[in-house]
Amino acid sequence: MNILVTNDDGIMAEGIRTLAKVLIDKGHQVTIAAPNVENSGKSHAITFKTPLVVQNIELDSLKGVKAYSVFGTPADCVRAAVHLCDKKFDYCFSGINSGYNAATNVLYSGTVSSAIEANLFNIKSVAVSASYVKGQVNYQSAAKIAMELFDKIKDENILQVYNLNVPFLNYDEIKGIKVAKVGKDVMSIYDISSEGNEYNLKLKGFPKEFNGDKDSDIYYLNQGYATVSPLYYDTTNKTSIDHLKEILD
């Protein structure tokens, strides 16, 4: 398969190189398009008031792989690859992200948004994120889980994002992959400091007390499972559209 690999941690991040290499080792043709610098938390922003600058580069650890360094957002990276490459991508992989993109993080995540952007261009996609613990991420374990999932879903003719999260465990310690709904927990814990009339709010993470449902991604991740949630881009509330029409008619 022709596979586009992108991320939001930047083109020099370890996660994207690990993911690209495992896909190449599986026999896939890989193209990389990633931000020139880290773009975490950029959600679905795109560049449109200035030209989008893209550079061809060569990654030392991935000799011969077509790679674009994009001076823009994660969603820009997908757009750049689609417009600059003369091939149709069968799949897009986004990641491996340093840190979970679970629960409400899917709204803020550049990793997830670039996978959704691929869907807008009719490319099936997988977003891969792994737990960040004390400055470390088990990228190898996450890559193995990603390939385990991909082997099972790659022939499915469904246009959606598979949002995969992997706990900080060795591969043989992970209990399995649970299909889970997106949790409602909000990353909302801040360290707050002040000086004069200025406040500094540093985002730390999710509340320690779990507030979500027991079939959600956050719940299963805390139990030692990897989780996968099917996402799709449709912001219309279909259950309310007919009711609203009745009100306005």
MIDREN-974921 format. One line per 10 residues: their letters; for each residue x, y, z of N, C-alpha, C, O. Coordinates in steps of 0.05 Angstrom, whole numbers. Example, Ala and Ser with C-alpha at 12.3 -4.5 7.8 and 13.67 -1.06 7.14 Angstrom:
! residues 2
AS = 264,-114,156,246,-90,156,264,-66,156,285,-66,169 ~ 257,-45,142,273,-21,143,258,1,157,268,23,161
END
This chain:
! residues 249
MNILVTNDDG = 16,-24,0,0,0,0,17,25,0,39,25,10 ~ 6,46,-12,19,73,-10,8,87,15,-16,92,18 ~ 26,93,33,18,103,59,32,130,65,56,133,62 ~ 15,149,73,25,175,82,29,174,112,10,166,126 ~ 52,183,122,57,184,150,62,213,159,78,227,147 ~ 47,221,179,49,249,188,48,249,219,46,228,231 ~ 49,272,231,47,274,260,42,303,268,38,321,251 ~ 43,309,294,43,337,303,68,343,320,72,366,329 ~ 84,322,326,108,326,342,132,337,326,153,343,338 ~ 129,338,300,151,348,283,165,326,268,166,303,277
IMAEGIRTLA = 177,333,246,189,313,228,213,299,240,221,277,231 ~ 226,311,260,249,298,272,242,281,297,260,271,310 ~ 216,279,302,208,264,326,213,234,323,212,223,301 ~ 219,221,345,225,193,345,201,176,337,203,156,323 ~ 177,185,345,153,170,340,147,166,311,139,145,302 ~ 151,187,295,144,185,266,165,167,252,157,152,233 ~ 190,168,261,210,151,248,205,121,255,208,104,238 ~ 197,116,280,190,89,288,167,78,272,167,55,263 ~ 146,94,269,122,86,255,128,81,225,120,61,214 ~ 143,99,213,150,97,185,167,71,180,162,57,161
KVLIDKGHQV = 186,66,198,203,43,194,188,17,195,192,-1,180 ~ 169,14,215,154,-11,217,136,-15,193,132,-38,185 ~ 125,7,182,109,4,158,126,-4,134,117,-21,118 ~ 150,7,132,168,-1,110,176,-30,113,176,-45,93 ~ 182,-38,137,189,-66,142,167,-85,135,172,-109,129 ~ 142,-75,136,119,-92,128,114,-92,98,96,-105,88 ~ 131,-77,83,130,-77,54,113,-55,41,108,-55,17 ~ 105,-35,57,90,-13,47,107,9,36,130,13,44 ~ 97,24,16,110,48,5,103,72,23,79,78,25 ~ 122,85,34,117,106,54,126,133,43,148,136,32
TIAAPNVENS = 109,153,47,116,181,43,111,196,70,91,191,83 ~ 130,213,77,128,227,102,123,257,97,137,269,80 ~ 104,268,111,100,297,110,93,306,139,72,298,149 ~ 110,322,151,106,329,179,115,357,184,131,368,168 ~ 106,370,205,113,397,211,143,400,216,156,382,227 ~ 154,423,208,183,428,212,190,430,242,212,424,250 ~ 170,438,258,174,440,287,149,428,300,128,424,287 ~ 150,424,326,127,412,340,103,430,338,104,455,340 ~ 80,417,333,54,432,330,32,419,347,9,417,338 ~ 39,409,370,20,396,388,-3,416,395,2,440,399
GKSHAITFKT = -27,405,397,-49,422,407,-60,441,386,-75,459,393 ~ -52,439,361,-61,457,340,-88,450,328,-99,464,312 ~ -98,427,337,-124,417,327,-125,417,296,-107,407,284 ~ -146,429,284,-149,427,255,-143,453,241,-154,459,220 ~ -125,469,253,-118,495,240,-103,489,213,-89,469,210 ~ -107,508,195,-92,507,169,-80,534,163,-89,555,174 ~ -61,535,146,-48,560,136,-63,569,111,-65,554,92 ~ -73,594,111,-86,603,87,-81,633,81,-87,642,59 ~ -71,648,100,-66,677,94,-38,682,83,-32,703,73 ~ -21,662,85,6,663,73,11,637,58,-2,617,64
PLVVQNIELD = 31,637,40,37,612,26,47,591,45,60,597,65 ~ 40,566,39,49,544,55,76,534,44,78,526,21 ~ 97,536,60,124,530,51,130,500,57,125,491,80 ~ 140,486,38,147,458,41,174,452,30,181,462,8 ~ 191,438,44,218,431,36,221,401,33,212,386,50 ~ 235,392,12,244,364,10,267,360,29,286,376,29 ~ 266,339,45,289,333,62,294,303,61,278,287,52 ~ 318,295,71,325,267,73,330,261,102,346,274,115 ~ 317,240,113,320,232,140,342,211,142,340,190,128 ~ 362,215,158,385,197,160,377,168,165,388,150,153
SLKGVKAYSV = 357,164,182,349,137,190,330,124,169,323,101,172 ~ 321,139,149,302,129,130,311,137,102,298,152,87 ~ 334,127,94,346,133,68,328,126,46,316,104,45 ~ 324,144,27,308,138,3,279,143,6,264,140,-14 ~ 270,149,30,241,154,34,235,184,28,248,202,37 ~ 214,188,12,205,215,5,195,229,31,177,218,44 ~ 207,252,37,199,265,62,197,295,57,214,308,45 ~ 175,306,67,170,335,65,170,347,93,156,337,111 ~ 184,369,96,183,385,120,165,409,115,171,425,97 ~ 143,410,129,122,429,124,122,452,145,120,446,169
FGTPADCVRA = 124,477,136,124,499,154,95,508,159,86,529,151 ~ 81,489,172,53,493,177,43,474,198,58,463,214 ~ 17,469,198,3,453,218,2,424,209,8,418,186 ~ -6,406,227,-10,378,219,-30,374,196,-25,358,178 ~ -52,389,197,-71,387,175,-59,397,149,-64,386,127 ~ -42,418,150,-27,428,127,-10,406,114,-8,404,90 ~ 1,389,131,19,368,121,5,349,103,15,341,82 ~ -19,341,110,-35,323,93,-42,337,67,-40,325,46 ~ -51,362,69,-57,378,45,-33,380,26,-35,377,2 ~ -10,385,37,15,388,21,21,362,7,27,362,-17
AVHLCDKKFD = 20,340,21,27,314,9,7,307,-13,15,297,-34 ~ -18,312,-8,-39,305,-29,-34,321,-54,-38,311,-76 ~ -27,346,-51,-24,364,-75,4,361,-88,7,368,-112 ~ 24,353,-73,51,351,-85,58,324,-96,76,321,-113 ~ 45,303,-86,51,276,-95,34,267,-118,10,275,-120 ~ 45,251,-135,31,242,-159,19,214,-154,14,199,-173 ~ 16,207,-129,5,180,-122,-20,183,-105,-23,203,-90 ~ -37,164,-106,-60,163,-89,-53,147,-64,-42,125,-66 ~ -58,159,-41,-52,145,-16,-74,127,-8,-98,134,-9 ~ -67,102,-1,-87,83,8,-94,87,38,-117,83,46
YCFSGINSGY = -75,96,53,-79,101,82,-61,124,91,-41,130,78 ~ -69,136,112,-53,156,126,-49,147,155,-69,140,169 ~ -25,147,165,-19,142,193,-9,168,205,8,182,193 ~ -20,175,228,-11,199,242,0,191,269,-14,179,285 ~ 25,198,275,38,191,300,66,181,296,78,187,275 ~ 77,166,315,65,160,340,68,184,359,90,194,363 ~ 45,193,370,46,217,386,57,211,414,52,190,425 ~ 71,231,424,82,229,451,60,239,471,57,262,476 ~ 45,220,481,23,226,499,-3,217,488,-7,216,463 ~ -22,209,505,-48,200,497,-63,222,481,-60,246,487
NAATNVLYSG = -79,214,462,-100,230,450,-127,216,454,-139,205,435 ~ -135,215,479,-159,202,487,-179,222,499,-171,245,504 ~ -203,213,504,-224,231,515,-226,257,499,-223,256,474 ~ -230,279,512,-234,304,498,-209,314,484,-210,334,469 ~ -186,301,488,-162,309,474,-165,306,444,-150,319,429 ~ -184,290,435,-187,286,406,-195,313,393,-191,317,369 ~ -207,331,408,-215,357,398,-192,376,394,-192,394,376 ~ -171,373,409,-148,391,409,-124,380,394,-106,395,387 ~ -124,355,389,-101,341,379,-95,346,350,-112,343,333 ~ -70,354,344,-61,356,316,-58,328,304,-62,325,280
TVSSAIEANL = -50,309,320,-48,281,311,-74,271,300,-75,260,278 ~ -95,274,315,-121,264,307,-132,281,283,-144,271,265 ~ -127,307,285,-138,325,264,-125,320,236,-139,322,216 ~ -99,313,236,-87,307,210,-98,281,199,-101,278,174 ~ -105,262,216,-118,237,207,-146,243,196,-155,232,176 ~ -161,261,210,-187,270,200,-184,284,173,-200,281,155 ~ -163,301,171,-159,315,145,-155,296,122,-164,300,100 ~ -141,274,128,-138,253,107,-165,242,98,-169,238,75 ~ -183,238,117,-210,229,110,-224,248,92,-239,240,74 ~ -219,274,95,-232,294,78,-223,291,49,-236,300,30
FNIKSVAVSA = -199,279,45,-189,273,19,-193,244,11,-179,233,-6 ~ -213,231,25,-220,204,19,-198,184,23,-195,164,8 ~ -182,189,44,-160,170,52,-167,159,80,-171,174,99 ~ -168,133,81,-172,120,107,-148,126,125,-125,129,115 ~ -152,127,151,-130,136,168,-130,123,196,-151,114,206 ~ -106,124,208,-102,114,235,-86,134,250,-64,142,241 ~ -96,144,273,-80,161,291,-70,144,313,-85,129,326 ~ -44,146,318,-31,129,339,-18,147,360,-2,165,354 ~ -25,142,385,-15,158,408,-7,139,430,-19,118,434 ~ 14,146,445,25,129,466,29,145,491,36,168,490
SYVKGQVNYQ = 25,132,513,28,145,539,56,156,544,76,144,537 ~ 56,180,555,82,194,562,85,193,592,69,204,607 ~ 106,179,601,110,175,630,139,183,637,158,171,628 ~ 141,204,653,166,213,663,187,217,641,210,208,643 ~ 178,230,620,196,237,598,201,214,578,218,217,560 ~ 186,192,580,191,169,563,165,160,549,144,163,560 ~ 169,149,525,147,137,510,157,110,499,179,108,489 ~ 141,89,502,148,63,491,138,61,462,118,50,456 ~ 154,73,444,146,74,416,145,47,403,128,41,387 ~ 164,29,410,165,3,398,140,-13,404,128,-26,387
SAAKIAMELF = 131,-12,429,107,-26,437,83,-14,422,66,-30,413 ~ 81,12,420,59,25,406,59,18,377,37,13,365 ~ 82,16,365,84,9,336,74,-19,331,61,-24,311 ~ 81,-37,349,72,-65,346,41,-67,349,29,-82,334 ~ 30,-53,368,1,-53,371,-12,-40,346,-33,-50,337 ~ 0,-19,335,-11,-6,311,-11,-26,288,-31,-26,273 ~ 10,-42,285,10,-61,263,-9,-84,268,-21,-95,249 ~ -13,-92,293,-32,-112,299,-60,-103,291,-76,-118,280 ~ -67,-78,298,-93,-66,290,-95,-65,260,-115,-72,248 ~ -74,-54,247,-75,-50,218,-79,-76,202,-93,-76,182
DKIKDENILQ = -66,-97,211,-69,-123,198,-99,-132,197,-107,-146,180 ~ -114,-123,217,-142,-131,219,-161,-112,205,-183,-121,198 ~ -154,-87,201,-173,-68,190,-165,-57,163,-181,-43,150 ~ -142,-64,153,-132,-50,129,-149,-56,104,-149,-40,85 ~ -163,-78,103,-179,-84,80,-208,-75,83,-225,-80,65 ~ -215,-63,106,-242,-53,110,-247,-29,92,-230,-11,91 ~ -269,-29,78,-275,-7,60,-293,14,74,-315,20,65 ~ -282,25,96,-296,45,112,-279,70,114,-256,68,123 ~ -290,92,107,-275,117,109,-279,129,137,-300,142,143 ~ -260,124,154,-261,135,181,-233,136,193,-214,125,182
VYNLNVPFLN = -231,149,216,-206,149,231,-208,128,253,-227,127,268 ~ -187,112,255,-184,94,277,-165,108,297,-141,110,291 ~ -176,116,319,-159,130,339,-149,110,360,-163,101,377 ~ -123,104,358,-110,84,374,-93,97,396,-77,115,391 ~ -97,88,421,-80,97,443,-68,72,457,-81,52,460 ~ -43,75,465,-28,52,476,-15,60,502,-2,80,504 ~ -19,44,523,-8,50,550,22,46,550,34,33,533 ~ 34,56,572,63,54,575,70,27,587,76,24,611 ~ 69,7,570,75,-20,577,91,-34,555,90,-25,532 ~ 106,-55,562,118,-71,541,96,-85,526,74,-90,536
YDEIKGIKVA = 102,-93,501,81,-104,484,68,-129,496,43,-131,495 ~ 84,-147,509,72,-171,520,58,-166,546,45,-185,557 ~ 59,-142,557,45,-135,581,17,-122,576,1,-121,594 ~ 13,-114,551,-13,-101,544,-34,-123,542,-30,-144,529 ~ -57,-118,555,-78,-139,557,-92,-144,531,-106,-165,528 ~ -90,-127,512,-104,-130,486,-114,-103,477,-107,-82,488 ~ -129,-103,455,-140,-78,444,-170,-78,449,-185,-96,440 ~ -180,-58,463,-208,-54,468,-220,-33,450,-209,-11,447 ~ -243,-40,437,-258,-19,422,-273,-3,443,-288,-14,459 ~ -269,23,443,-279,40,464,-291,66,453,-281,76,432
KVGKDVMSIY = -311,76,466,-320,103,459,-302,124,470,-287,119,489 ~ -303,148,459,-287,170,468,-297,180,495,-321,185,498 ~ -280,181,515,-288,189,541,-294,219,543,-289,234,525 ~ -306,227,565,-314,254,570,-295,270,588,-299,294,592 ~ -275,256,598,-256,269,616,-242,292,602,-234,289,578 ~ -238,314,615,-225,338,603,-198,342,616,-195,342,640 ~ -177,346,599,-151,353,609,-152,381,620,-151,400,605 ~ -154,384,646,-161,410,657,-146,417,683,-154,435,698 ~ -124,402,689,-109,407,713,-86,426,706,-69,420,688 ~ -84,449,719,-63,469,713,-47,474,739,-57,474,761
DISSEGNEYN = -21,479,734,-5,493,754,-7,523,749,-2,532,727 ~ -14,538,769,-19,567,766,1,582,783,4,577,807 ~ 14,601,771,32,619,785,26,647,776,14,651,755 ~ 35,667,792,29,695,785,53,712,792,69,707,810 ~ 55,734,777,75,754,782,64,781,774,59,786,750 ~ 60,799,794,47,824,788,19,819,778,4,805,792 ~ 12,831,755,-16,827,744,-17,805,723,-35,804,708 ~ 4,788,723,6,767,702,3,739,715,14,734,736 ~ -13,722,702,-17,695,711,-5,676,690,-7,680,666 ~ 7,654,700,18,633,683,3,607,689,5,597,712
LKLKGFPKEF = -11,596,670,-25,571,673,-11,549,656,-11,551,632 ~ 0,530,670,14,508,656,-3,483,657,-8,472,679 ~ -12,473,634,-29,450,633,-14,424,641,7,419,630 ~ -25,409,660,-12,385,670,-25,359,659,-11,341,651 ~ -52,358,660,-64,333,651,-93,330,660,-106,349,668 ~ -102,304,660,-129,298,669,-131,297,699,-111,293,713 ~ -155,301,710,-159,298,739,-152,269,747,-155,250,731 ~ -142,266,771,-134,239,780,-158,221,784,-156,197,779 ~ -181,233,791,-205,217,795,-219,213,769,-226,233,755 ~ -223,188,761,-237,182,736,-266,188,737,-280,180,755
NGDKDSDIYY = -276,204,717,-304,213,717,-320,202,694,-343,208,691 ~ -307,185,678,-320,176,653,-334,150,656,-336,138,677 ~ -345,140,633,-359,115,632,-340,92,631,-317,95,623 ~ -349,68,639,-332,45,641,-328,31,614,-316,9,613 ~ -338,42,593,-333,31,566,-318,52,549,-318,51,525 ~ -305,71,563,-291,93,549,-261,87,546,-250,69,559 ~ -248,102,529,-219,98,524,-203,102,550,-185,86,556 ~ -208,124,564,-193,130,588,-195,107,609,-176,99,622 ~ -219,96,612,-223,74,631,-206,50,623,-192,39,640 ~ -207,41,598,-192,17,590,-162,22,590,-147,3,597
LNQGYATVSP = -154,46,583,-125,51,584,-114,49,613,-92,39,617 ~ -130,58,632,-122,55,660,-122,26,670,-110,20,690 ~ -135,9,654,-135,-20,661,-113,-36,647,-111,-60,651 ~ -97,-22,631,-75,-36,617,-81,-46,589,-66,-62,578 ~ -103,-36,577,-110,-43,550,-102,-20,531,-101,3,539 ~ -95,-27,506,-95,-7,485,-124,-3,477,-141,-21,479 ~ -131,21,466,-159,26,458,-159,37,430,-141,50,421 ~ -181,30,416,-185,41,389,-214,51,388,-233,37,396 ~ -217,76,378,-244,88,376,-248,97,347,-231,111,336 ~ -269,88,334,-275,97,307,-286,126,307,-306,131,321
LYYDTTNKTS = -274,143,292,-283,171,290,-290,177,261,-279,165,242 ~ -308,197,257,-313,207,231,-320,236,232,-329,246,253 ~ -316,250,210,-319,279,210,-347,286,200,-352,287,175 ~ -365,291,218,-392,300,211,-403,315,236,-410,303,256 ~ -404,341,234,-412,358,257,-442,362,259,-451,377,277 ~ -457,351,241,-486,355,241,-499,337,262,-494,313,263 ~ -516,349,279,-531,334,298,-556,323,284,-577,337,283 ~ -555,299,274,-576,288,258,-602,283,274,-624,283,262 ~ -599,280,300,-623,275,316,-639,300,320,-663,299,328 ~ -627,324,315,-641,349,320,-648,364,294,-664,383,295
IDHLKEILD = -638,355,272,-642,371,247,-671,372,239,-680,394,231 ~ -686,350,241,-714,351,233,-731,368,253,-749,382,245 ~ -724,366,278,-738,382,299,-734,411,294,-752,427,296 ~ -709,419,287,-703,447,282,-718,457,257,-727,480,257 ~ -720,440,237,-735,447,213,-764,453,220,-776,472,209 ~ -776,437,237,-804,441,246,-807,468,260,-827,482,256 ~ -788,475,277,-789,500,292,-788,524,273,-802,543,277 ~ -771,522,253,-766,545,235,-786,547,212,-789,568,200 ~ -800,525,206,-819,526,184,-844,542,192,-863,544,176
END
